């Protein structure tokens, strides 16, 4: 699978480290139900079939975090952006 790094261009997936679901938001540790919320955040994950946003770290390249839009059924990638650009 080739991942289109916005800086380095299309690179083999072996250069990257998969870091998980890009749609999750870290819970507030000061919230009254923080323990339950963090338990769900860490242990309860979906396994989507179809379009999904994922975090990848370009370990053997530019060393930047990339958010990849990928179809989990076909591995077709429809876009990739630096995380800093998608989180603003």
C-alpha positions in Angstrom: 0.0 0.0 0.0 1.3 3.4 -0.9 0.6 6.3 1.4 0.8 9.8 -0.2 2.8 11.8 2.3 2.2 15.5 1.7 5.9 16.3 2.1 7.7 13.2 0.7 5.2 12.0 -1.9 3.9 8.5 -2.3 5.8 6.1 0.0 5.4 2.5 1.0 3.3 1.8 4.1 6.4 0.2 5.8 7.9 3.6 6.2 4.9 4.6 8.5 3.7 3.6 11.9 -0.1 3.2 12.2 -1.4 5.1 15.2 -5.1 4.6 15.2 -8.5 6.3 14.7 -8.2 10.0 13.8 -11.9 10.7 14.7 -11.5 10.2 18.4 -11.1 13.1 20.8 -9.1 12.7 24.0 -11.4 13.2 27.1 -11.0 15.9 29.6 -9.0 14.5 32.6 -10.7 17.0 34.9 -14.2 15.9 34.1 -16.2 14.2 37.0 -16.5 11.0 35.0 -12.9 11.0 33.7 -12.2 7.4 34.8 -15.1 5.9 32.9 -14.6 8.2 29.9 -10.9 7.3 29.6 -11.7 3.6 29.9 -14.1 3.9 26.9 -11.5 6.1 25.0 -8.7 3.5 25.5 -10.5 0.2 25.3 -13.7 0.5 23.3 -13.0 1.0 19.6 -15.0 0.5 16.5 -13.8 -1.6 13.6 -15.3 0.3 10.6 -15.8 -1.2 7.2 -15.6 1.5 4.6 -14.3 5.1 4.6 -12.3 6.0 7.7 -9.8 8.6 8.9 -6.6 7.2 10.4 -3.4 8.6 12.0 -0.1 7.6 10.6 3.4 8.7 11.7 6.0 8.9 8.9 8.8 7.2 10.9 11.3 6.6 8.1 10.7 9.9 6.3 9.8 13.4 7.3 8.7 12.3 10.9 5.4 14.1 10.7 1.9 13.0 11.7 -0.4 12.4 8.8 -4.2 12.0 8.7 -5.1 9.5 6.0 -8.6 9.1 4.6 -8.8 5.4 3.6 -11.4 2.8 2.7 -10.7 -0.1 5.0 -12.3 -2.6 2.6 -10.3 -1.7 -0.5 -7.3 0.2 1.0 -8.0 3.0 -1.5 -6.7 6.3 -0.1 -8.7 9.4 -1.0 -6.5 11.9 0.8 -3.7 12.6 3.2 -2.9 15.8 5.2 -0.6 16.8 7.9 -2.4 16.6 11.2 -1.6 20.2 12.0 -3.5 21.3 8.9 -6.6 19.2 9.8 -6.8 20.1 13.5 -6.9 23.9 13.2 
